[in-house]
Amino acid sequence: MARRAFVDSIIEDPAKTFTHGPTDVLRDRRFTPQDRVDILEAWDRKDPGIESIILALSEAREKLPKE
């Protein structure tokens, strides 16, 4: 539960936690592939159209397990 609360707090304001950019989300080993997608999607909703977020989001989606 604590990890989910941590991820949820980051989703509220990803730029506050990841000051260097969206690629930090991809490198952070604390997150599952789905966590990365959730964080990057939240970031894209807050700041739509930023190319680095879009690229990181597409890369994170590629790493999701196939159903």
Helices and strands as residue ranges (DSSP letters): H 2-12, H 14-17, H 23-27, H 33-46, H 51-62
